Amino acid sequence: MDFQRAPLEPAPAPSALSDSFAAAALGMTIFLACIAGTLSRPVEFLASFWPANALMLGLFMRRPGLARDPKAWVASACAFVFSSLLMGDSAAAAIWLSFANLAGVVAGWQFFHGIDRNTVLLRGTRSALFLLCGCIVQAAGESIVGFPATSFLFGGTSFSAFFMWFSSALMCSMLILPIVLSAPTLGQVRQFSLQECVARFKLVHLAPLLALIACETVAMLLGGPGSLVFGVPALIWCALRYSLFSVSLLCLAVGVLKSYTATLGLITYTPDHLVDAISLRVGITLLSLGPLAVASFQSVRNELLHKLHHAARHDALTGVLGRNTFIEQCAHWLQTLGLEQHSAAVLMIDLDNFKGVNDTHGHAAGDELLREFTRLVMLHLRPSDLLGRMGGEEFALMLPNVSREEAREVAERLCDATRRHVFTFNDEVPLHVTVSIGVVHQDAPPRHAMIEQLLREADHALYQAKGTGRNRVVMSAHAVY
Ligand SMILES: Nc1nc2c(ncn2[C@@H]2O[C@H](COP(=O)(O)OP(=O)(O)OP(=O)(O)O)[C@@H](O)[C@H]2O)c(=O)[nH]1
């Protein structure tokens, strides 16, 4: 499914102000990236590391609405031209080079535009392969337009100019794009809790990173052509343990390190060392492909496992705990917190004459009623309360640390709220339903108290509520010993 071709999701329509702000922010980001890239220029040749184009393409892929906004293109074009002029290029060179940069982004955007969004955002099993192809297309786009300018400006053959540009663009895209695509959203950053992170941290989590540092140190000390891949096992280990974003950052760090240490070994990124420079850049590009493929595969797998785990533990219709999970969690509470002599109440809740709803309004309406009823109940619960669907139209609720009176009050409130609530299905006739509730309360549940016993007592009370006319709460007189 992940490689199925489908248009990217349309972005929500932002306001004109936020549109302009986004375009201006993009222009400023591109400008700064261009300045940073220009600083990596060897004398009399193109920059050896140029992150601006991949950054622009990545932002477009993350926010497709931006790519459809002409203001974003104008802001980026201005950023390319002004930064080039600022760094001393002639007007003709600035315009030509900027045009080449934009041509690469257009080519990359055209490639990724029709691909399934999960695949584009590196959450598909074939994402890494699509990423490589997209980077090749982007690099080809900019180098085809830009290489005549290079040989014109800096001399050398057209052949060397093309391949120098192509290999540099390919490496930059492969190192920068995954970072932009997997970077956490603002919402995720806001949710991030440093305290939680520190609490979960174990020294063993650092092992893959330390292994990578060790491998790269040995690679630097030993040198030689094979040293390019010394870090691969450690990078794969990182890909198995860390998030895709972290792995992308590590690939960038390793790529930049390799690129830099090669210059100490006297490779220069000019046509003087054409073959070595191209070979190294393609090597770095392919080096990060493996870890990125593993990391994106891992993120797909983790997401699926999370969904599977959630589906196994929750009721598919209402989203509350399933029967087994409810019993498991209540048992856990009794075994742990119950030891500290807390009190607890268990409520069995059953909609009255639900069969009539199904018969009169249809099964779909019955389903919708169950969903809405669940939402209604949830409004009256504390975060520590547990709600589970025991089957059909029967729910169980565990209220930890409540007195007998409080438990009765909660049950009465639920009964009352259900009676008053108007259920509607697809604008049809409004419907009123009632609920019967059986409650068992226990002061200081004994250690051996079984949730099954409590449920049985609550069920017995529910049976009495049904037998005495429904739409009521019955408190069990029994306690579990
Ligand atoms: N729509 C829908 N109906 C369900 C679901 N699960 C069980 N039912 C129906 O719920 C109805 C329960 O009927 P009964 O056990 O007779 O209960 P009741 O009609 O509520 O009567 P009392 O409990 O005695 O008040 C049956 O018709 C089941 O088919 C479900 O997931 N969705």
The ligand as an SDF file (V2000), in Angstrom:
LIG
                    3D

 32 34  0  0  0  0  0  0  0  0999 V2000
  -25.8720   -2.3740   17.3290 N   0  0  0  0  0  0  0  0  0  0  0  0
  -25.2760   -3.2760   18.1070 C   0  0  0  0  0  0  0  0  0  0  0  0
  -26.0410   -4.1310   18.7880 N   0  0  0  0  0  0  0  0  0  0  0  0
  -25.4460   -5.0430   19.5850 C   0  0  0  0  0  0  0  0  0  0  0  0
  -24.0520   -5.1180   19.6980 C   0  0  0  0  0  0  0  0  0  0  0  0
  -23.7640   -6.1270   20.5630 N   0  0  0  0  0  0  0  0  0  0  0  0
  -24.9330   -6.6520   20.9610 C   0  0  0  0  0  0  0  0  0  0  0  0
  -25.9590   -6.0070   20.3740 N   0  0  0  0  0  0  0  0  0  0  0  0
  -27.3890   -6.2230   20.5080 C   0  0  0  0  0  0  0  0  0  0  0  0
  -27.8130   -5.8060   21.8010 O   0  0  0  0  0  0  0  0  0  0  0  0
  -29.0420   -6.4240   22.0600 C   0  0  0  0  0  0  0  0  0  0  0  0
  -29.0990   -6.8230   23.5190 C   0  0  0  0  0  0  0  0  0  0  0  0
  -30.3610   -7.3050   23.7650 O   0  0  0  0  0  0  0  0  0  0  0  0
  -30.8290   -7.8550   25.1800 P   0  0  0  0  0  0  0  0  0  0  0  0
  -29.7240   -8.6970   25.7640 O   0  0  0  0  0  0  0  0  0  0  0  0
  -32.1480   -8.4690   24.9950 O   0  0  0  0  0  0  0  0  0  0  0  0
  -30.8670   -6.5820   26.1000 O   0  0  0  0  0  0  0  0  0  0  0  0
  -31.8490   -5.3380   26.0920 P   0  0  0  0  0  0  0  0  0  0  0  0
  -32.7040   -5.3040   24.8680 O   0  0  0  0  0  0  0  0  0  0  0  0
  -31.0010   -4.1480   26.3420 O   0  0  0  0  0  0  0  0  0  0  0  0
  -32.7640   -5.6170   27.3210 O   0  0  0  0  0  0  0  0  0  0  0  0
  -32.4160   -5.3820   28.8380 P   0  0  0  0  0  0  0  0  0  0  0  0
  -30.9280   -5.4810   28.9930 O   0  0  0  0  0  0  0  0  0  0  0  0
  -33.1200   -6.4590   29.5670 O   0  0  0  0  0  0  0  0  0  0  0  0
  -32.8980   -4.0400   29.1830 O   0  0  0  0  0  0  0  0  0  0  0  0
  -29.1510   -7.6190   21.1200 C   0  0  0  0  0  0  0  0  0  0  0  0
  -30.1340   -7.3520   20.1580 O   0  0  0  0  0  0  0  0  0  0  0  0
  -27.7800   -7.6780   20.4440 C   0  0  0  0  0  0  0  0  0  0  0  0
  -27.8830   -8.1080   19.0840 O   0  0  0  0  0  0  0  0  0  0  0  0
  -23.2740   -4.1960   18.9520 C   0  0  0  0  0  0  0  0  0  0  0  0
  -22.0370   -4.1670   18.9950 O   0  0  0  0  0  0  0  0  0  0  0  0
  -23.9230   -3.2940   18.1750 N   0  0  0  0  0  0  0  0  0  0  0  0
  1  2  1  0
  2  3  2  0
  2 32  1  0
  3  4  1  0
  4  5  2  0
  4  8  1  0
  5  6  1  0
  5 30  1  0
  6  7  2  0
  7  8  1  0
  8  9  1  0
  9 10  1  0
  9 28  1  0
 10 11  1  0
 11 12  1  0
 11 26  1  0
 12 13  1  0
 13 14  1  0
 14 15  2  0
 14 16  1  0
 14 17  1  0
 17 18  1  0
 18 19  2  0
 18 20  1  0
 18 21  1  0
 21 22  1  0
 22 23  2  0
 22 24  1  0
 22 25  1  0
 26 27  1  0
 26 28  1  0
 28 29  1  0
 30 31  2  0
 30 32  1  0
M  END
$$$$
